[in-house]
């Protein structure tokens, strides 16, 4: 813009000052508004020789390190010993994503991430037959979360600004996804602790949870209600 304005005003480009929405000459009283210079940037005849008819600027910031968030997610689950169905009774998420610029967006990111983690823990699974053909090729077979799966999520925050970027921010998009799956799996394993079972895979489908319960019931006896 400085070079374009200099040509328009017949001055040297290194004597331009950007101030109050205008490009001002440092050596004369001449000035041009940004809008006029920007419009001229797309007129080849108004440009200095060899300049492309466009206006853009590129800048990249390289932080000295990764600004990881931290937090704790805790969930309370109920396991039906007759069907193996897992029900999430309560979900509490406390996250620290550094300086929060938009609280509503942060809360939405946590909610979306948690629901994705819930889906990974309880529903989503690719199933193949003995010939390697996928049996979960459509959304009528591949389970995704719905309102009856989504728990009521209590979200809380602490703010510890990151020293690794000027805004003091950290990531938030993956926080719920990373935390929800192990939180749910650990809660289910804890609910089944009287049976001394070990969860070895996800998703925790009713069939899989039911098989864990009944496998131990044969040797230990009737399971406790969780």
Phi, psi and omega in degrees: 000325179297317180292320180294315180297322179297319179294320181296327182261356180071035183234172177285138184293335183277006179246029181259144178235132177266118185202130173054043177077012181227159170254116189248138175287135179279348185243359179211184180268007183285147177203159178220139176289152180306317185300320181292319178293319180296321178295321180291339182296342181254012175248104185306325182290342181268355186267154173296156180303135177083002181266136179287145182280076176195172180221115179205161175216136181241134178216137179235136178253128180249103180291155181288349180194174180276133181264084182280138172280172173214163182176183179221130176241131181231137180226149176247125183238157175236133180246123177279114186289343179275331183241342183080008180285133179260130178240129178273114182275326183204142178223124181237127180237125174240118184232150174238106182248027180076210180293123181270120180269324179222099184303323182294319178294318179299314180297320178296321178296318179295315180300313180296320179294318179298316181295324175295320177293322175300315180297320179294323183286326190245337193234304196289129182199132172268125182243137181235151175274185185293345179261006179083011179275132181292134178261353180241058187271347180232166180287353173281342178249324180274114187284136174233157185290150176226187184296331180284345178267328185291125178277164170282118188257123173266120182247137177223160182221150162239157182237111173239099184303138177284137176276003189262001176207157186298331182274344183074022185265162175227175179285154178222338188302324184262359185303309181293322181296317181291322187275325190295316185299306178294329179297318181289315181298318178294324179294320178294317179297324177293321178297330180263013183301327176301337180269354181055043178268158176236121177285125186245355180202164173231157006281159179275073179290156177305322180297317181292314179296319178299321180293324177296316181297312186283332176297318179280332182296329182295330183255335184255333183114189183298128181287155174287150174286131184252000000 
